[in-house]
Amino acid sequence: MEVKVMKTFIKATIVIWSLAFVGGFVTGKSAFATQPYNVEVRDHQKTVIKRTPQVVEVCSERKVSGDKTADTILGAIIGGAIGQNITKDLPDGATAGAIIGGILGNQNSTANDGTKLVCNKMTRYKESMETIYSHSTITFNYYGKTYTVRFQK
């Protein structure tokens, strides 16, 4: 019976000392320390810029030249081919056809000076500022020295 009482006494002593020690962390006061524990937990935040992509169509006026060179050359090539086929016996039939085709190609050209509306699709970004969680810190005193620990929730 005496052994059983002794075991119960030891268990009760351990429980009492444990509660006194743990109670020091919860209440900030301890039976073992002459000065209270100061524990502070803080959440820290940071500001970030969030970019959201958006596809937009951007149109602008561009200046176009009235260059009739391509139409003149095409007319000369076609006129030269026709002139050579029509005047097989004459030595300068192709040349005459090319000259006449070039003149007609230039006169009938639809190229003209002015502006043209040109549109392109582009990706642009909409920006917005947001405040989000960064990290947390716990600051405490232990035997007169202050410690700070950084952690993530």
Secondary structure as UniProt FT lines:
FT   HELIX           2..27
FT   STRAND          39..64
FT   HELIX           69..86
FT   TURN            91..92
FT   HELIX           93..107
FT   STRAND          114..142
FT   TURN            143..144
FT   STRAND          145..151
//
